Amino acid sequence: MTIQAEAPSRTGGGSPLSRAWPAGDPGPLEYPPDPAPPPAAAVTLPAAAVTLPGTAASVPAARQFIRRALNSCCRTDDLAQAVTELAANAVAWSAAGEGGTFTVRVRTAPRWARIEVTDPGPAKPPRAPLSPAAGNGWGLGIVTAVTDRSGSNTGPDRSRTAWAEVTWPPGPR
């Protein structure tokens, strides 16, 4: 497994996260300084990402990746729970679970963090429908309960990105 830290996704400049780690424990990530955030259109969002096989064993690996990436964030537990649910959905309901992969990405800014889970799109044929009575269908409700905002996007290639965001007040992370 190789963890790749990405360059900022919007306005230029490098970041302390613009490096690749070898396989294994990436250690703690550095955070950008905590000045007042610029207007939304100009926010630089450093990201770290990992691509995992679409197997059940990758769900705890996704959770561990988020815990390491956000080790000093006061909302790490919430995002670890959210990524557990989103990664489990990618494995259970997308083509990732049929021999594919999914990508977990974390983005941070002062007092804000976002996780994303991108999968290759729907499994073929579609699996059994969601049913809380059958023991499934609770995951997105859990994500909504433990995060401030969540949603999903579908790419032109039918890939899906489910995301969740948290914020926290000024002070300790």
C-alpha positions in Angstrom: 0.0 0.0 0.0 1.4 3.4 -0.9 0.0 6.5 0.6 0.2 9.6 -1.6 -0.1 13.1 -0.3 -1.6 15.3 -3.0 -0.9 18.9 -3.9 -3.6 21.4 -3.0 -6.7 21.0 -5.1 -7.5 24.6 -5.7 -5.2 27.7 -5.6 -1.5 27.1 -6.1 1.4 26.5 -3.8 2.8 23.4 -2.2 1.9 22.2 1.2 3.6 20.3 4.0 1.7 17.3 2.8 3.1 17.3 -0.7 5.2 14.2 -0.4 4.7 10.5 -0.9 5.2 8.0 1.9 6.6 4.5 1.5 4.3 1.6 2.3 3.6 1.2 6.0 2.9 3.7 8.8 2.9 7.3 7.4 3.1 8.8 10.8 1.4 12.0 11.8 0.6 14.5 9.1 1.5 18.2 9.5 -1.3 20.7 9.6 -1.3 24.0 7.8 -1.1 27.1 10.1 -4.3 28.3 11.8 -4.9 31.8 10.4 -8.4 32.9 9.6 -9.6 30.9 6.5 -9.6 32.8 3.2 -12.8 33.1 1.2 -14.2 29.7 0.1 -13.2 30.1 -3.5 -9.5 30.6 -2.5 -9.1 27.9 0.1 -6.2 25.6 -0.4 -7.1 22.1 0.7 -4.1 19.8 1.1 -5.1 16.2 0.8 -3.7 12.7 1.6 -5.1 9.7 -0.1 -4.8 5.9 -0.1 -6.2 3.4 -2.6 -7.3 0.1 -1.1 -8.6 -3.2 -2.5 -12.3 -3.7 -2.3 -12.3 -6.3 0.4 -13.7 -6.3 4.0 -10.1 -6.2 5.3 -9.7 -2.7 3.8 -12.4 -1.2 6.0 -10.2 -1.2 9.1 -7.3 0.0 7.0 -9.3 3.0 5.8 -10.2 3.8 9.4 -6.6 3.5 10.5 -5.5 5.8 7.7 -8.0 8.4 8.8 -6.9 8.1 12.4 -3.2 8.6 11.4 -4.0 11.5 9.1 -6.0 13.3 11.7 -4.3 12.2 14.8 -4.5 15.5 16.6 -7.9 16.5 15.4 -10.6 16.7 18.1 -13.2 15.1 15.6 -11.0 12.2 14.6 -13.4 9.6 16.2 -16.3 11.0 14.2 -14.5 10.9 10.9 -13.1 7.4 11.7 -16.7 6.2 12.3 -17.9 7.9 9.1 -15.1 6.4 6.9 -15.9 3.0 8.4 -19.5 3.2 7.1 -18.5 4.7 3.7 -15.7 2.2 3.1 -18.0 -0.7 4.0 -20.6 0.7 1.6 -18.0 0.8 -1.2 -17.0 -2.8 -0.6 -20.6 -4.1 -0.2 -22.5 -2.1 -2.9 -20.0 -1.0 -5.6 -17.8 -2.7 -8.2 -14.9 -2.2 -5.7 -16.2 -5.3 -3.9 -16.0 -7.3 -7.1 -12.2 -7.2 -7.4 -11.9 -3.4 -7.7 -10.4 -0.8 -5.5 -11.6 2.3 -3.7 -9.8 5.5 -2.6 -10.0 7.2 0.7 -9.0 10.9 0.8 -8.7 13.3 3.7 -8.6 17.1 3.3 -8.0 19.6 6.0 -8.1 23.4 6.6 -8.1 25.3 9.8 -10.9 23.9 12.1 -12.3 21.8 9.2 -11.8 18.3 7.9 -13.4 16.3 5.1 -13.1 12.6 4.2 -14.0 11.2 0.8 -14.5 7.6 -0.3 -14.4 7.1 -4.1 -15.5 3.8 -5.7 -15.8 2.7 -9.3 -19.6 2.8 -9.3 -22.4 0.3 -9.0 -21.9 -3.4 -8.8 -23.3 -5.6 -11.6 -25.9 -6.9 -11.1 -27.2 -4.7 -8.3 -27.1 -6.5 -4.9 -30.1 -7.0 -2.6 -32.0 -3.8 -1.6 -31.2 -2.0 1.6 -33.3 -3.1 4.6 -32.8 -2.1 8.2 -34.7 -5.3 9.1 -32.0 -7.3 7.3 -29.2 -5.6 9.2 -28.2 -3.1 6.5 -29.2 0.4 5.6 -28.0 2.2 8.8 -24.6 3.4 7.6 -25.5 6.7 6.0 -27.7 7.5 9.0 -24.7 7.0 11.2 -22.6 9.2 9.0 -25.2 11.9 9.1 -25.4 11.6 12.9 -21.6 11.9 13.6 -20.7 14.6 11.0 -21.8 18.2 10.3 -22.4 17.6 6.5 -22.3 14.7 4.2 -23.2 13.9 0.6 -22.2 12.2 -2.6 -21.2 13.0 -6.1 -21.3 10.8 -9.3 -18.5 11.3 -11.8 -18.9 11.2 -15.6 -17.3 7.7 -15.5 -20.1 6.5 -13.0 -17.6 6.6 -10.1 -19.1 7.7 -6.8 -17.6 9.8 -4.1 -19.3 9.8 -0.7 -18.0 12.5 1.6 -18.4 13.8 5.1 -17.2 17.0 6.8 -16.7 18.2 10.4 -15.8 21.5 11.9 -14.8 22.5 15.4 -14.4 25.8 17.3 -11.1 27.6 17.8 -8.9 26.2 20.4 -7.5 22.7 20.8 -7.7 20.5 17.8 
